[in-house]
Amino acid sequence: MRFEVIIGGMLSVHAQHGVFMALGAVEGALSAEVDLGRAVVWHDGRATEAAIREAVGAAGYDVLEVRALPRILPTI
């Protein structure tokens, strides 16, 4: 399962690292890919939108939008 998170105020690599570390503390988060202004979080189903918003907020940034992304299955 994946969430895409649109984040306001991220303007540096330092910001990316802070958000990455904060998302790593979310229960159920398995992995995160963080770019300036955006993150994709892979989770096992226990991570909630509220927990992700709280973690990003604790890192000092504003969550503008969170949306669940469809599951991607490999093609054979």
PyMOL Python script that loads the backbone (N, CA, C, O; Angstrom):
from pymol import cmd

cmd.read_pdbstr("""\
ATOM      1  N   MET A   1       0.841  -1.157   0.000  1.00  0.00           N
ATOM      2  CA  MET A   1       0.000   0.000   0.000  1.00  0.00           C
ATOM      3  C   MET A   1       0.899   1.236   0.000  1.00  0.00           C
ATOM      4  O   MET A   1       2.005   1.218   0.541  1.00  0.00           O
ATOM      5  N   ARG A   2       0.401   2.306  -0.616  1.00  0.00           N
ATOM      6  CA  ARG A   2       1.202   3.521  -0.720  1.00  0.00           C
ATOM      7  C   ARG A   2       0.345   4.763  -0.497  1.00  0.00           C
ATOM      8  O   ARG A   2      -0.831   4.805  -0.859  1.00  0.00           O
ATOM      9  N   PHE A   3       0.962   5.760   0.103  1.00  0.00           N
ATOM     10  CA  PHE A   3       0.384   7.093   0.206  1.00  0.00           C
ATOM     11  C   PHE A   3       1.296   8.052  -0.541  1.00  0.00           C
ATOM     12  O   PHE A   3       2.520   7.943  -0.458  1.00  0.00           O
ATOM     13  N   GLU A   4       0.704   8.991  -1.270  1.00  0.00           N
ATOM     14  CA  GLU A   4       1.457  10.110  -1.813  1.00  0.00           C
ATOM     15  C   GLU A   4       1.139  11.308  -0.931  1.00  0.00           C
ATOM     16  O   GLU A   4      -0.026  11.592  -0.653  1.00  0.00           O
ATOM     17  N   VAL A   5       2.171  12.003  -0.495  1.00  0.00           N
ATOM     18  CA  VAL A   5       2.015  13.128   0.417  1.00  0.00           C
ATOM     19  C   VAL A   5       2.582  14.370  -0.267  1.00  0.00           C
ATOM     20  O   VAL A   5       3.754  14.393  -0.644  1.00  0.00           O
ATOM     21  N   ILE A   6       1.760  15.394  -0.427  1.00  0.00           N
ATOM     22  CA  ILE A   6       2.207  16.666  -0.978  1.00  0.00           C
ATOM     23  C   ILE A   6       2.520  17.572   0.204  1.00  0.00           C
ATOM     24  O   ILE A   6       1.675  17.794   1.070  1.00  0.00           O
ATOM     25  N   ILE A   7       3.749  18.093   0.230  1.00  0.00           N
ATOM     26  CA  ILE A   7       4.252  18.800   1.409  1.00  0.00           C
ATOM     27  C   ILE A   7       4.664  20.221   1.030  1.00  0.00           C
ATOM     28  O   ILE A   7       5.379  20.434   0.051  1.00  0.00           O
ATOM     29  N   GLY A   8       4.205  21.180   1.817  1.00  0.00           N
ATOM     30  CA  GLY A   8       4.572  22.574   1.598  1.00  0.00           C
ATOM     31  C   GLY A   8       5.758  22.976   2.463  1.00  0.00           C
ATOM     32  O   GLY A   8       5.902  22.503   3.591  1.00  0.00           O
ATOM     33  N   GLY A   9       6.607  23.850   1.931  1.00  0.00           N
ATOM     34  CA  GLY A   9       7.698  24.404   2.706  1.00  0.00           C
ATOM     35  C   GLY A   9       9.013  23.661   2.623  1.00  0.00           C
ATOM     36  O   GLY A   9       9.995  24.086   3.233  1.00  0.00           O
ATOM     37  N   MET A  10       9.061  22.574   1.893  1.00  0.00           N
ATOM     38  CA  MET A  10      10.316  21.817   1.758  1.00  0.00           C
ATOM     39  C   MET A  10      11.158  22.454   0.659  1.00  0.00           C
ATOM     40  O   MET A  10      10.798  22.401  -0.517  1.00  0.00           O
ATOM     41  N   LEU A  11      12.277  23.053   1.046  1.00  0.00           N
ATOM     42  CA  LEU A  11      13.080  23.786   0.073  1.00  0.00           C
ATOM     43  C   LEU A  11      14.539  23.342   0.019  1.00  0.00           C
ATOM     44  O   LEU A  11      15.339  23.941  -0.700  1.00  0.00           O
ATOM     45  N   SER A  12      14.894  22.307   0.765  1.00  0.00           N
ATOM     46  CA  SER A  12      16.302  21.911   0.802  1.00  0.00           C
ATOM     47  C   SER A  12      16.450  20.406   1.028  1.00  0.00           C
ATOM     48  O   SER A  12      15.498  19.706   1.372  1.00  0.00           O
ATOM     49  N   VAL A  13      17.673  19.944   0.821  1.00  0.00           N
ATOM     50  CA  VAL A  13      17.986  18.541   1.093  1.00  0.00           C
ATOM     51  C   VAL A  13      17.844  18.263   2.585  1.00  0.00           C
ATOM     52  O   VAL A  13      17.440  17.169   2.979  1.00  0.00           O
ATOM     53  N   HIS A  14      18.172  19.242   3.410  1.00  0.00           N
ATOM     54  CA  HIS A  14      18.002  19.103   4.852  1.00  0.00           C
ATOM     55  C   HIS A  14      16.527  18.828   5.188  1.00  0.00           C
ATOM     56  O   HIS A  14      16.219  18.002   6.047  1.00  0.00           O
ATOM     57  N   ALA A  15      15.632  19.532   4.498  1.00  0.00           N
ATOM     58  CA  ALA A  15      14.191  19.321   4.704  1.00  0.00           C
ATOM     59  C   ALA A  15      13.796  17.909   4.295  1.00  0.00           C
ATOM     60  O   ALA A  15      13.031  17.245   4.995  1.00  0.00           O
ATOM     61  N   GLN A  16      14.319  17.450   3.159  1.00  0.00           N
ATOM     62  CA  GLN A  16      14.035  16.084   2.707  1.00  0.00           C
ATOM     63  C   GLN A  16      14.445  15.071   3.760  1.00  0.00           C
ATOM     64  O   GLN A  16      13.692  14.147   4.067  1.00  0.00           O
ATOM     65  N   HIS A  17      15.626  15.243   4.308  1.00  0.00           N
ATOM     66  CA  HIS A  17      16.129  14.302   5.307  1.00  0.00           C
ATOM     67  C   HIS A  17      15.260  14.319   6.567  1.00  0.00           C
ATOM     68  O   HIS A  17      14.955  13.266   7.127  1.00  0.00           O
ATOM     69  N   GLY A  18      14.866  15.504   7.007  1.00  0.00           N
ATOM     70  CA  GLY A  18      14.017  15.605   8.190  1.00  0.00           C
ATOM     71  C   GLY A  18      12.684  14.909   8.013  1.00  0.00           C
ATOM     72  O   GLY A  18      12.215  14.221   8.920  1.00  0.00           O
ATOM     73  N   VAL A  19      12.066  15.082   6.849  1.00  0.00           N
ATOM     74  CA  VAL A  19      10.780  14.431   6.569  1.00  0.00           C
ATOM     75  C   VAL A  19      10.975  12.921   6.449  1.00  0.00           C
ATOM     76  O   VAL A  19      10.153  12.149   6.943  1.00  0.00           O
ATOM     77  N   PHE A  20      12.058  12.496   5.794  1.00  0.00           N
ATOM     78  CA  PHE A  20      12.350  11.072   5.662  1.00  0.00           C
ATOM     79  C   PHE A  20      12.471  10.415   7.037  1.00  0.00           C
ATOM     80  O   PHE A  20      11.899   9.351   7.274  1.00  0.00           O
ATOM     81  N   MET A  21      13.214  11.049   7.936  1.00  0.00           N
ATOM     82  CA  MET A  21      13.396  10.493   9.278  1.00  0.00           C
ATOM     83  C   MET A  21      12.071  10.464  10.045  1.00  0.00           C
ATOM     84  O   MET A  21      11.787   9.502  10.758  1.00  0.00           O
ATOM     85  N   ALA A  22      11.271  11.507   9.899  1.00  0.00           N
ATOM     86  CA  ALA A  22       9.976  11.563  10.586  1.00  0.00           C
ATOM     87  C   ALA A  22       9.046  10.470  10.077  1.00  0.00           C
ATOM     88  O   ALA A  22       8.350   9.833  10.868  1.00  0.00           O
ATOM     89  N   LEU A  23       9.025  10.247   8.781  1.00  0.00           N
ATOM     90  CA  LEU A  23       8.154   9.211   8.219  1.00  0.00           C
ATOM     91  C   LEU A  23       8.604   7.812   8.640  1.00  0.00           C
ATOM     92  O   LEU A  23       7.780   6.905   8.760  1.00  0.00           O
ATOM     93  N   GLY A  24       9.892   7.639   8.860  1.00  0.00           N
ATOM     94  CA  GLY A  24      10.406   6.348   9.315  1.00  0.00           C
ATOM     95  C   GLY A  24       9.896   5.962  10.689  1.00  0.00           C
ATOM     96  O   GLY A  24       9.908   4.783  11.044  1.00  0.00           O
ATOM     97  N   ALA A  25       9.452   6.928  11.461  1.00  0.00           N
ATOM     98  CA  ALA A  25       8.936   6.656  12.805  1.00  0.00           C
ATOM     99  C   ALA A  25       7.448   6.311  12.824  1.00  0.00           C
ATOM    100  O   ALA A  25       6.911   5.959  13.875  1.00  0.00           O
ATOM    101  N   VAL A  26       6.780   6.407  11.681  1.00  0.00           N
ATOM    102  CA  VAL A  26       5.344   6.103  11.620  1.00  0.00           C
ATOM    103  C   VAL A  26       5.155   4.586  11.695  1.00  0.00           C
ATOM    104  O   VAL A  26       5.764   3.836  10.932  1.00  0.00           O
ATOM    105  N   GLU A  27       4.314   4.152  12.614  1.00  0.00           N
ATOM    106  CA  GLU A  27       4.057   2.722  12.757  1.00  0.00           C
ATOM    107  C   GLU A  27       3.466   2.164  11.469  1.00  0.00           C
ATOM    108  O   GLU A  27       2.477   2.681  10.951  1.00  0.00           O
ATOM    109  N   GLY A  28       4.080   1.109  10.963  1.00  0.00           N
ATOM    110  CA  GLY A  28       3.602   0.464   9.740  1.00  0.00           C
ATOM    111  C   GLY A  28       4.275   0.965   8.475  1.00  0.00           C
ATOM    112  O   GLY A  28       4.106   0.370   7.411  1.00  0.00           O
ATOM    113  N   ALA A  29       5.040   2.057   8.572  1.00  0.00           N
ATOM    114  CA  ALA A  29       5.755   2.564   7.390  1.00  0.00           C
ATOM    115  C   ALA A  29       6.907   1.616   7.083  1.00  0.00           C
ATOM    116  O   ALA A  29       7.699   1.274   7.961  1.00  0.00           O
ATOM    117  N   LEU A  30       6.986   1.199   5.825  1.00  0.00           N
ATOM    118  CA  LEU A  30       8.032   0.266   5.411  1.00  0.00           C
ATOM    119  C   LEU A  30       9.168   0.977   4.696  1.00  0.00           C
ATOM    120  O   LEU A  30      10.335   0.615   4.848  1.00  0.00           O
ATOM    121  N   SER A  31       8.819   1.986   3.917  1.00  0.00           N
ATOM    122  CA  SER A  31       9.805   2.698   3.114  1.00  0.00           C
ATOM    123  C   SER A  31       9.219   4.036   2.705  1.00  0.00           C
ATOM    124  O   SER A  31       8.001   4.213   2.672  1.00  0.00           O
ATOM    125  N   ALA A  32      10.102   4.975   2.394  1.00  0.00           N
ATOM    126  CA  ALA A  32       9.647   6.279   1.917  1.00  0.00           C
ATOM    127  C   ALA A  32      10.623   6.805   0.885  1.00  0.00           C
ATOM    128  O   ALA A  32      11.835   6.624   0.999  1.00  0.00           O
ATOM    129  N   GLU A  33      10.078   7.452  -0.112  1.00  0.00           N
ATOM    130  CA  GLU A  33      10.876   8.152  -1.124  1.00  0.00           C
ATOM    131  C   GLU A  33      10.473   9.617  -1.020  1.00  0.00           C
ATOM    132  O   GLU A  33       9.324   9.967  -1.290  1.00  0.00           O
ATOM    133  N   VAL A  34      11.414  10.475  -0.630  1.00  0.00           N
ATOM    134  CA  VAL A  34      11.095  11.869  -0.364  1.00  0.00           C
ATOM    135  C   VAL A  34      11.830  12.767  -1.356  1.00  0.00           C
ATOM    136  O   VAL A  34      13.052  12.695  -1.485  1.00  0.00           O
ATOM    137  N   ASP A  35      11.086  13.599  -2.044  1.00  0.00           N
ATOM    138  CA  ASP A  35      11.612  14.620  -2.937  1.00  0.00           C
ATOM    139  C   ASP A  35      11.159  15.967  -2.387  1.00  0.00           C
ATOM    140  O   ASP A  35      10.358  16.019  -1.453  1.00  0.00           O
ATOM    141  N   LEU A  36      11.663  17.046  -2.954  1.00  0.00           N
ATOM    142  CA  LEU A  36      11.212  18.363  -2.520  1.00  0.00           C
ATOM    143  C   LEU A  36       9.729  18.526  -2.808  1.00  0.00           C
ATOM    144  O   LEU A  36       9.310  18.483  -3.964  1.00  0.00           O
ATOM    145  N   GLY A  37       8.942  18.712  -1.771  1.00  0.00           N
ATOM    146  CA  GLY A  37       7.515  18.946  -1.916  1.00  0.00           C
ATOM    147  C   GLY A  37       6.655  17.708  -2.057  1.00  0.00           C
ATOM    148  O   GLY A  37       5.440  17.824  -2.214  1.00  0.00           O
ATOM    149  N   ARG A  38       7.254  16.513  -2.006  1.00  0.00           N
ATOM    150  CA  ARG A  38       6.467  15.301  -2.235  1.00  0.00           C
ATOM    151  C   ARG A  38       7.143  14.109  -1.566  1.00  0.00           C
ATOM    152  O   ARG A  38       8.370  14.027  -1.503  1.00  0.00           O
ATOM    153  N   ALA A  39       6.326  13.191  -1.070  1.00  0.00           N
ATOM    154  CA  ALA A  39       6.846  11.930  -0.536  1.00  0.00           C
ATOM    155  C   ALA A  39       5.897  10.812  -0.932  1.00  0.00           C
ATOM    156  O   ALA A  39       4.687  11.017  -1.028  1.00  0.00           O
ATOM    157  N   VAL A  40       6.445   9.640  -1.159  1.00  0.00           N
ATOM    158  CA  VAL A  40       5.646   8.435  -1.350  1.00  0.00           C
ATOM    159  C   VAL A  40       6.037   7.491  -0.226  1.00  0.00           C
ATOM    160  O   VAL A  40       7.214   7.185  -0.036  1.00  0.00           O
ATOM    161  N   VAL A  41       5.036   7.034   0.516  1.00  0.00           N
ATOM    162  CA  VAL A  41       5.269   6.177   1.674  1.00  0.00           C
ATOM    163  C   VAL A  41       4.646   4.816   1.405  1.00  0.00           C
ATOM    164  O   VAL A  41       3.446   4.714   1.149  1.00  0.00           O
ATOM    165  N   TRP A  42       5.467   3.769   1.465  1.00  0.00           N
ATOM    166  CA  TRP A  42       4.967   2.402   1.360  1.00  0.00           C
ATOM    167  C   TRP A  42       4.715   1.927   2.779  1.00  0.00           C
ATOM    168  O   TRP A  42       5.532   2.155   3.671  1.00  0.00           O
ATOM    169  N   HIS A  43       3.580   1.266   2.989  1.00  0.00           N
ATOM    170  CA  HIS A  43       3.235   0.828   4.340  1.00  0.00           C
ATOM    171  C   HIS A  43       2.522  -0.511   4.299  1.00  0.00           C
ATOM    172  O   HIS A  43       2.092  -0.984   3.247  1.00  0.00           O
ATOM    173  N   ASP A  44       2.412  -1.107   5.479  1.00  0.00           N
ATOM    174  CA  ASP A  44       1.808  -2.438   5.588  1.00  0.00           C
ATOM    175  C   ASP A  44       0.319  -2.405   5.937  1.00  0.00           C
ATOM    176  O   ASP A  44      -0.273  -3.446   6.224  1.00  0.00           O
ATOM    177  N   GLY A  45      -0.281  -1.230   5.914  1.00  0.00           N
ATOM    178  CA  GLY A  45      -1.702  -1.105   6.221  1.00  0.00           C
ATOM    179  C   GLY A  45      -1.976  -0.505   7.582  1.00  0.00           C
ATOM    180  O   GLY A  45      -3.087  -0.046   7.847  1.00  0.00           O
ATOM    181  N   ARG A  46      -0.968  -0.503   8.456  1.00  0.00           N
ATOM    182  CA  ARG A  46      -1.167   0.080   9.788  1.00  0.00           C
ATOM    183  C   ARG A  46      -0.957   1.586   9.804  1.00  0.00           C
ATOM    184  O   ARG A  46      -1.496   2.269  10.676  1.00  0.00           O
ATOM    185  N   ALA A  47      -0.196   2.113   8.874  1.00  0.00           N
ATOM    186  CA  ALA A  47       0.042   3.561   8.817  1.00  0.00           C
ATOM    187  C   ALA A  47      -1.251   4.258   8.398  1.00  0.00           C
ATOM    188  O   ALA A  47      -1.951   3.801   7.494  1.00  0.00           O
ATOM    189  N   THR A  48      -1.553   5.356   9.058  1.00  0.00           N
ATOM    190  CA  THR A  48      -2.769   6.097   8.742  1.00  0.00           C
ATOM    191  C   THR A  48      -2.401   7.474   8.190  1.00  0.00           C
ATOM    192  O   THR A  48      -1.291   7.970   8.381  1.00  0.00           O
ATOM    193  N   GLU A  49      -3.365   8.065   7.506  1.00  0.00           N
ATOM    194  CA  GLU A  49      -3.168   9.417   6.997  1.00  0.00           C
ATOM    195  C   GLU A  49      -2.874  10.375   8.146  1.00  0.00           C
ATOM    196  O   GLU A  49      -2.012  11.246   8.028  1.00  0.00           O
ATOM    197  N   ALA A  50      -3.586  10.215   9.250  1.00  0.00           N
ATOM    198  CA  ALA A  50      -3.387  11.089  10.412  1.00  0.00           C
ATOM    199  C   ALA A  50      -1.970  10.954  10.965  1.00  0.00           C
ATOM    200  O   ALA A  50      -1.356  11.958  11.327  1.00  0.00           O
ATOM    201  N   ALA A  51      -1.442   9.739  11.035  1.00  0.00           N
ATOM    202  CA  ALA A  51      -0.089   9.518  11.555  1.00  0.00           C
ATOM    203  C   ALA A  51       0.954  10.145  10.635  1.00  0.00           C
ATOM    204  O   ALA A  51       1.947  10.702  11.102  1.00  0.00           O
ATOM    205  N   ILE A  52       0.725  10.052   9.334  1.00  0.00           N
ATOM    206  CA  ILE A  52       1.649  10.645   8.376  1.00  0.00           C
ATOM    207  C   ILE A  52       1.609  12.163   8.485  1.00  0.00           C
ATOM    208  O   ILE A  52       2.655  12.811   8.485  1.00  0.00           O
ATOM    209  N   ARG A  53       0.412  12.735   8.578  1.00  0.00           N
ATOM    210  CA  ARG A  53       0.291  14.190   8.746  1.00  0.00           C
ATOM    211  C   ARG A  53       0.995  14.650  10.025  1.00  0.00           C
ATOM    212  O   ARG A  53       1.688  15.668  10.026  1.00  0.00           O
ATOM    213  N   GLU A  54       0.818  13.908  11.095  1.00  0.00           N
ATOM    214  CA  GLU A  54       1.433  14.262  12.368  1.00  0.00           C
ATOM    215  C   GLU A  54       2.961  14.210  12.276  1.00  0.00           C
ATOM    216  O   GLU A  54       3.640  15.105  12.779  1.00  0.00           O
ATOM    217  N   ALA A  55       3.499  13.181  11.644  1.00  0.00           N
ATOM    218  CA  ALA A  55       4.951  13.036  11.517  1.00  0.00           C
ATOM    219  C   ALA A  55       5.547  14.168  10.689  1.00  0.00           C
ATOM    220  O   ALA A  55       6.566  14.741  11.073  1.00  0.00           O
ATOM    221  N   VAL A  56       4.931  14.493   9.571  1.00  0.00           N
ATOM    222  CA  VAL A  56       5.436  15.578   8.721  1.00  0.00           C
ATOM    223  C   VAL A  56       5.315  16.907   9.465  1.00  0.00           C
ATOM    224  O   VAL A  56       6.213  17.745   9.380  1.00  0.00           O
ATOM    225  N   GLY A  57       4.233  17.103  10.181  1.00  0.00           N
ATOM    226  CA  GLY A  57       4.062  18.314  10.979  1.00  0.00           C
ATOM    227  C   GLY A  57       5.110  18.426  12.067  1.00  0.00           C
ATOM    228  O   GLY A  57       5.614  19.518  12.332  1.00  0.00           O
ATOM    229  N   ALA A  58       5.445  17.312  12.701  1.00  0.00           N
ATOM    230  CA  ALA A  58       6.469  17.310  13.741  1.00  0.00           C
ATOM    231  C   ALA A  58       7.840  17.667  13.171  1.00  0.00           C
ATOM    232  O   ALA A  58       8.691  18.200  13.884  1.00  0.00           O
ATOM    233  N   ALA A  59       8.053  17.376  11.890  1.00  0.00           N
ATOM    234  CA  ALA A  59       9.309  17.736  11.225  1.00  0.00           C
ATOM    235  C   ALA A  59       9.324  19.216  10.838  1.00  0.00           C
ATOM    236  O   ALA A  59      10.355  19.745  10.422  1.00  0.00           O
ATOM    237  N   GLY A  60       8.172  19.879  10.976  1.00  0.00           N
ATOM    238  CA  GLY A  60       8.113  21.311  10.735  1.00  0.00           C
ATOM    239  C   GLY A  60       7.548  21.725   9.387  1.00  0.00           C
ATOM    240  O   GLY A  60       7.755  22.857   8.951  1.00  0.00           O
ATOM    241  N   TYR A  61       6.837  20.822   8.721  1.00  0.00           N
ATOM    242  CA  TYR A  61       6.318  21.118   7.381  1.00  0.00           C
ATOM    243  C   TYR A  61       4.813  20.901   7.326  1.00  0.00           C
ATOM    244  O   TYR A  61       4.239  20.204   8.162  1.00  0.00           O
ATOM    245  N   ASP A  62       4.190  21.507   6.331  1.00  0.00           N
ATOM    246  CA  ASP A  62       2.738  21.432   6.170  1.00  0.00           C
ATOM    247  C   ASP A  62       2.371  20.372   5.143  1.00  0.00           C
ATOM    248  O   ASP A  62       2.933  20.337   4.049  1.00  0.00           O
ATOM    249  N   VAL A  63       1.431  19.512   5.498  1.00  0.00           N
ATOM    250  CA  VAL A  63       0.897  18.542   4.549  1.00  0.00           C
ATOM    251  C   VAL A  63      -0.249  19.215   3.806  1.00  0.00           C
ATOM    252  O   VAL A  63      -1.241  19.621   4.412  1.00  0.00           O
ATOM    253  N   LEU A  64      -0.108  19.327   2.512  1.00  0.00           N
ATOM    254  CA  LEU A  64      -1.142  19.949   1.695  1.00  0.00           C
ATOM    255  C   LEU A  64      -2.175  18.931   1.238  1.00  0.00           C
ATOM    256  O   LEU A  64      -3.352  19.259   1.082  1.00  0.00           O
ATOM    257  N   GLU A  65      -1.732  17.689   1.021  1.00  0.00           N
ATOM    258  CA  GLU A  65      -2.639  16.650   0.536  1.00  0.00           C
ATOM    259  C   GLU A  65      -2.030  15.279   0.790  1.00  0.00           C
ATOM    260  O   GLU A  65      -0.816  15.103   0.692  1.00  0.00           O
ATOM    261  N   VAL A  66      -2.875  14.317   1.115  1.00  0.00           N
ATOM    262  CA  VAL A  66      -2.470  12.913   1.224  1.00  0.00           C
ATOM    263  C   VAL A  66      -3.459  12.114   0.402  1.00  0.00           C
ATOM    264  O   VAL A  66      -4.671  12.271   0.547  1.00  0.00           O
ATOM    265  N   ARG A  67      -2.943  11.261  -0.456  1.00  0.00           N
ATOM    266  CA  ARG A  67      -3.853  10.407  -1.229  1.00  0.00           C
ATOM    267  C   ARG A  67      -3.285   8.993  -1.321  1.00  0.00           C
ATOM    268  O   ARG A  67      -2.078   8.792  -1.451  1.00  0.00           O
ATOM    269  N   ALA A  68      -4.179   8.038  -1.250  1.00  0.00           N
ATOM    270  CA  ALA A  68      -3.787   6.635  -1.391  1.00  0.00           C
ATOM    271  C   ALA A  68      -3.533   6.362  -2.863  1.00  0.00           C
ATOM    272  O   ALA A  68      -4.336   6.731  -3.721  1.00  0.00           O
ATOM    273  N   LEU A  69      -2.426   5.720  -3.146  1.00  0.00           N
ATOM    274  CA  LEU A  69      -2.103   5.368  -4.522  1.00  0.00           C
ATOM    275  C   LEU A  69      -2.481   3.914  -4.773  1.00  0.00           C
ATOM    276  O   LEU A  69      -2.413   3.087  -3.864  1.00  0.00           O
ATOM    277  N   PRO A  70      -2.878   3.602  -5.997  1.00  0.00           N
ATOM    278  CA  PRO A  70      -3.244   2.220  -6.294  1.00  0.00           C
ATOM    279  C   PRO A  70      -2.036   1.297  -6.182  1.00  0.00           C
ATOM    280  O   PRO A  70      -0.889   1.707  -6.360  1.00  0.00           O
ATOM    281  N   ARG A  71      -2.326   0.083  -5.891  1.00  0.00           N
ATOM    282  CA  ARG A  71      -1.288  -0.935  -5.790  1.00  0.00           C
ATOM    283  C   ARG A  71      -0.725  -1.233  -7.172  1.00  0.00           C
ATOM    284  O   ARG A  71      -1.465  -1.294  -8.154  1.00  0.00           O
ATOM    285  N   ILE A  72       0.567  -1.415  -7.239  1.00  0.00           N
ATOM    286  CA  ILE A  72       1.193  -1.727  -8.525  1.00  0.00           C
ATOM    287  C   ILE A  72       1.683  -3.171  -8.466  1.00  0.00           C
ATOM    288  O   ILE A  72       2.469  -3.544  -7.596  1.00  0.00           O
ATOM    289  N   LEU A  73       1.211  -3.955  -9.390  1.00  0.00           N
ATOM    290  CA  LEU A  73       1.668  -5.347  -9.482  1.00  0.00           C
ATOM    291  C   LEU A  73       2.595  -5.479 -10.675  1.00  0.00           C
ATOM    292  O   LEU A  73       2.377  -4.841 -11.705  1.00  0.00           O
ATOM    293  N   PRO A  74       3.619  -6.296 -10.550  1.00  0.00           N
ATOM    294  CA  PRO A  74       4.524  -6.474 -11.688  1.00  0.00           C
ATOM    295  C   PRO A  74       3.838  -7.187 -12.839  1.00  0.00           C
ATOM    296  O   PRO A  74       2.968  -8.032 -12.625  1.00  0.00           O
ATOM    297  N   THR A  75       4.224  -6.851 -14.041  1.00  0.00           N
ATOM    298  CA  THR A  75       3.706  -7.553 -15.207  1.00  0.00           C
ATOM    299  C   THR A  75       4.706  -8.599 -15.647  1.00  0.00           C
ATOM    300  O   THR A  75       5.918  -8.404 -15.560  1.00  0.00           O
ATOM    301  N   ILE A  76       4.186  -9.687 -16.109  1.00  0.00           N
ATOM    302  CA  ILE A  76       5.060 -10.794 -16.512  1.00  0.00           C
ATOM    303  C   ILE A  76       5.044 -10.928 -18.018  1.00  0.00           C
ATOM    304  O   ILE A  76       5.715 -11.801 -18.567  1.00  0.00           O
TER     305      ILE A  76
END
""", "prot")
cmd.dss("prot")
cmd.show_as("cartoon", "prot")
cmd.util.cbc("prot")
cmd.orient("prot")
